[in-house]
Amino acid sequence: MLEFALDPATWALLCTVALAAGFIDAIAGGGGMLTVPALLTAGLPPHMALGTNKLAASFGSLTASFTYYKQNLFNPRFWAASVLATAIGAVLGTLLVDSLSIEFLNKLIPVIILLVALYSLFGKMSHSDSIDLPKKTGLLKVKQWLQGLSLGFFDGLAGPGTGTFWTASNDMLYKMSLLLNCGLARSMNFVSNFISLITFVALGHVNFMLGLTMGAFLMLGAWLGAHSAIKFGSRLIKPLFNAVVIMLTAKLIFEAYMV
């Protein structure tokens, strides 16, 4: 198992990034768009950065999803097909990323982050405050399987921005309230994070000490973020969602074309 030595200042910075990412991810998704670039900047190889991020992100997404579940904003039985499809997709995506070269990943990850940010920026989210689940129709399970497989695969393959894609696609497919949307997005994000993490561990691409440390700060950030979202609703979710996407897009454009 490869271990990676970091100086205390860099370690502290990564934990600070993790705290902010946990808060943001619990509300709007996209926390991985902060943590993965931070891990890459710290010098971790791409496979190790992705695997370590999965370990840290699993703590944050578990905290957020459990908080939404306790508030009856996620129904595991109703979304069972999504859970299974997401798990399968995450395994397939993680197995594929292990076969990709480091040089290819170095070029692929920034492009994916930029595309996710642009997609999210121009999406619209529901203003409904209804806490009713979508109606059960013949089409519902088809949507759940297609969404779960594709986003689980994407999370296993790359990861950053998956929560944002869940938030945007939930609104497009199900027209739920923002709180139900967040509950589903964070819960499915945990499923793909955890399943992908198991695969990364088996492949030897996880720095456990760094991942566990960042995971503790992600948990704290996720707890604060989920409770803030439940308390303030769309007044907080939508502005933060848009602000995160704008800042990340600007950052990536600057790094790609100005530096």
ZAMARGU-4260 file (C-alpha; in steps of 0.2 Angstrom, whole numbers, plus 5000, padded with zeros to 4 digits):
<rodrens>
0) 5000/5000/5000 | 5008/5017/4995 | 5008/5030/5008 | 5011/5048/5004 | 5020/5060/5016
5) 5013/5077/5018 | 5019/5092/5028 | 5008/5098/5042 | 5003/5114/5033 | 4997/5105/5018
10) 4988/5092/5029 | 4979/5106/5038 | 4974/5115/5022 | 4967/5098/5015 | 4957/5096/5031
15) 4950/5114/5029 | 4945/5111/5011 | 4937/5095/5017 | 4926/5104/5030 | 4920/5117/5017
20) 4917/5103/5004 | 4907/5093/5017 | 4896/5108/5020 | 4893/5112/5002 | 4891/5094/4997
25) 4877/5091/5010 | 4867/5106/5002 | 4871/5108/4984 | 4883/5093/4979 | 4900/5096/4971
30) 4911/5094/4986 | 4922/5083/4976 | 4926/5097/4964 | 4935/5105/4979 | 4943/5089/4987
35) 4950/5080/4971 | 4959/5096/4964 | 4966/5099/4982 | 4973/5081/4983 | 4980/5082/4966
40) 4988/5099/4970 | 4995/5091/4986 | 5005/5079/4974 | 4995/5063/4976 | 4994/5052/4960
45) 4977/5053/4951 | 4972/5035/4956 | 4977/5038/4974 | 4968/5055/4974 | 4952/5047/4968
50) 4953/5033/4980 | 4957/5043/4995 | 4944/5056/4991 | 4931/5041/4991 | 4936/5037/5009
55) 4934/5054/5015 | 4918/5058/5005 | 4910/5042/5011 | 4910/5049/5029 | 4903/5066/5023
60) 4889/5058/5012 | 4885/5045/5026 | 4882/5060/5038 | 4872/5070/5026 | 4861/5055/5020
65) 4858/5049/5038 | 4852/5067/5043 | 4840/5068/5029 | 4834/5051/5032 | 4830/5055/5050
70) 4820/5070/5044 | 4810/5058/5033 | 4817/5066/5017 | 4824/5050/5010 | 4814/5034/5009
75) 4826/5019/5005 | 4811/5007/5001 | 4804/5019/4988 | 4822/5022/4980 | 4828/5003/4981
80) 4830/5002/4962 | 4841/5018/4962 | 4851/5011/4976 | 4855/4994/4967 | 4858/5003/4950
85) 4870/5015/4958 | 4880/5002/4967 | 4882/4992/4951 | 4887/5007/4941 | 4900/5012/4954
90) 4908/4995/4953 | 4909/4996/4934 | 4916/5014/4934 | 4929/5010/4947 | 4935/4995/4938
95) 4937/5005/4922 | 4946/5019/4930 | 4959/5007/4936 | 4964/5002/4919 | 4966/5021/4913
100) 4984/5028/4913 | 4989/5042/4925 | 4993/5053/4910 | 4975/5051/4903 | 4967/5054/4921
105) 4977/5070/4923 | 4969/5076/4907 | 4952/5069/4910 | 4948/5074/4927 | 4949/5093/4925
110) 4938/5092/4909 | 4925/5082/4918 | 4925/5095/4933 | 4923/5109/4920 | 4908/5100/4911
115) 4899/5096/4927 | 4901/5114/4933 | 4894/5121/4917 | 4880/5109/4916 | 4875/5113/4934
120) 4876/5132/4931 | 4863/5132/4917 | 4851/5120/4925 | 4835/5125/4934 | 4829/5118/4951
125) 4811/5116/4957 | 4804/5129/4969 | 4791/5117/4975 | 4790/5115/4994 | 4779/5099/4993
130) 4787/5084/5002 | 4777/5071/4992 | 4787/5058/4983 | 4784/5055/4964 | 4770/5045/4959
135) 4774/5027/4955 | 4772/5023/4937 | 4779/5011/4925 | 4792/5023/4919 | 4798/5027/4937
140) 4809/5012/4939 | 4816/5014/4921 | 4821/5032/4926 | 4829/5025/4943 | 4839/5012/4934
145) 4845/5023/4920 | 4850/5037/4932 | 4858/5026/4945 | 4868/5016/4933 | 4875/5031/4923
150) 4878/5042/4939 | 4885/5027/4949 | 4897/5024/4934 | 4902/5042/4933 | 4905/5042/4952
155) 4916/5027/4951 | 4925/5033/4935 | 4929/5051/4941 | 4918/5057/4956 | 4919/5076/4956
160) 4902/5084/4953 | 4892/5068/4955 | 4881/5075/4969 | 4878/5090/4958 | 4873/5079/4943
165) 4861/5070/4955 | 4853/5086/4961 | 4851/5093/4943 | 4844/5076/4936 | 4832/5073/4951
170) 4824/5089/4947 | 4823/5085/4928 | 4816/5067/4931 | 4805/5069/4946 | 4801/5087/4950
175) 4803/5085/4968 | 4805/5098/4982 | 4823/5104/4984 | 4824/5095/5001 | 4818/5078/4994
180) 4830/5081/4980 | 4844/5084/4992 | 4839/5069/5002 | 4840/5057/4987 | 4856/5065/4980
185) 4866/5064/4996 | 4860/5046/4999 | 4864/5040/4982 | 4881/5049/4983 | 4884/5039/4998
190) 4880/5023/4990 | 4892/5026/4975 | 4905/5033/4986 | 4905/5018/4998 | 4904/5005/4984
195) 4918/5013/4974 | 4928/5015/4990 | 4928/4996/4993 | 4934/4993/4975 | 4948/5006/4977
200) 4953/4998/4993 | 4954/4981/4984 | 4965/4989/4970 | 4976/4997/4983 | 4973/5015/4979
205) 4968/5023/4996 | 4979/5033/5008 | 4970/5028/5024 | 4977/5040/5036 | 4974/5056/5025
210) 4957/5049/5020 | 4951/5046/5038 | 4957/5063/5044 | 4949/5072/5029 | 4933/5061/5032
215) 4932/5068/5050 | 4931/5086/5044 | 4919/5081/5030 | 4908/5073/5043 | 4907/5089/5053
220) 4904/5100/5037 | 4891/5088/5031 | 4882/5088/5048 | 4882/5107/5048 | 4877/5108/5029
225) 4862/5096/5030 | 4855/5104/5046 | 4857/5121/5038 | 4848/5115/5022 | 4834/5108/5032
230) 4832/5124/5042 | 4833/5136/5028 | 4827/5126/5013 | 4827/5134/4996 | 4832/5151/5002
235) 4850/5143/5006 | 4851/5128/4994 | 4848/5137/4977 | 4859/5152/4980 | 4873/5141/4987
240) 4871/5129/4973 | 4873/5143/4960 | 4887/5151/4969 | 4898/5135/4970 | 4896/5132/4952
245) 4900/5149/4947 | 4916/5150/4957 | 4922/5132/4952 | 4919/5136/4934 | 4929/5152/4935
250) 4943/5144/4944 | 4944/5130/4931 | 4943/5142/4916 | 4957/5152/4924 | 4968/5137/4927
255) 4965/5130/4909 | 4967/5146/4899 | 4976/5159/4910 | 4990/5150/4919
</rodrens>
